[in-house]
Amino acid sequence: MGSNLKLNDQIEGYINSHSIKLHPVQYEIIKYNETLGEIKKMQISISQCHFLHFIIKIIKPKNILEIGTFTGLSALTMGLAMDENSKLTALDKNKETSDVAISFFKKAKIDNKINLLINNAIVSLKDLYNQKKKFDFIFIDADKENYINYFNNALNILNNNGIIIIDNVLWYGDVADQNKNDRLTLKIREFNKFINDDNRVESLILPIGDGLSVCRKI
Ligand SMILES: C[S@@+](CC[C@H](N)C(=O)[O-])C[C@H]1O[C@@H](n2cnc3c(N)ncnc32)[C@H](O)[C@@H]1O
């Protein structure tokens, strides 16, 4: 087996300074989130911004769905990378952080391409299904307790060959440590087993940020 590089903050910083330059409004969101204290860690990492940008540029999805928007970093990242005629639907239940996200979408002049639905995501997903909406690309980054639920609902409205990406699947590395058995670690472990056993998709886990699962609907 080949040996793997163990990432630390120094290497992560080096990678980020030698990768795609972020848009000024992406930096603004990151700066804003720093004023929020502990919850700033909810945002995706810079390396995940780079990855989402690249994959959106390559796949060119027409319709993107995000589950879990917070102050907008991941939605803005995908919105800036998607084609002129593509649309992004974003789901979050928090009105306050959604208003902040919308203000950043306006600043970046892409608010006309992003529709943020403020509601419980399970309710919004059922509505989208009833409206016969279909997506080519879905990013899941909301409450971990509902990951299996989100995944099943997302798969129902994903086109064949569509992609679902799920954040936090390595959970600080705790999923691989059998001595860590707190509630959320167990939830993520259960989710990872669920999609690994699911023959509706083929999937892999990438060690970017807190771990991204990338699934393709077969
Ligand atoms: C980890 S944060 C998302 C971070 C975001 N992707 C980013 O890059 O900044 C999770 C978000 O999920 C939202 N959320 C949690 N439970 C939810 C639910 N049941 N329905 C809708 N949104 C939910 C929270 O309000 C929070 O904004």
The ligand as an ORCA input file, in Angstrom:
! r2SCAN-3c Opt
* xyz 0 1
  C     -23.003     23.059      8.292
  S     -24.169     24.336      8.019
  C     -24.090     24.579      6.271
  C     -22.833     25.273      5.845
  C     -22.839     25.782      4.415
  N     -22.879     24.707      3.473
  C     -21.624     26.670      4.169
  O     -20.758     26.336      3.369
  O     -21.550     27.721      4.831
  C     -25.695     23.487      8.245
  C     -26.932     24.303      7.940
  O     -28.032     23.376      7.931
  C     -29.171     24.037      8.405
  N     -30.124     23.036      8.883
  C     -30.010     22.196      9.957
  N     -31.088     21.416     10.067
  C     -31.933     21.756      9.062
  C     -33.206     21.313      8.641
  N     -33.851     20.339      9.290
  N     -33.755     21.898      7.568
  C     -33.118     22.877      6.895
  N     -31.901     23.340      7.235
  C     -31.312     22.792      8.307
  C     -28.664     24.963      9.506
  O     -29.577     26.032      9.693
  C     -27.293     25.379      8.956
  O     -27.377     26.635      8.317
*
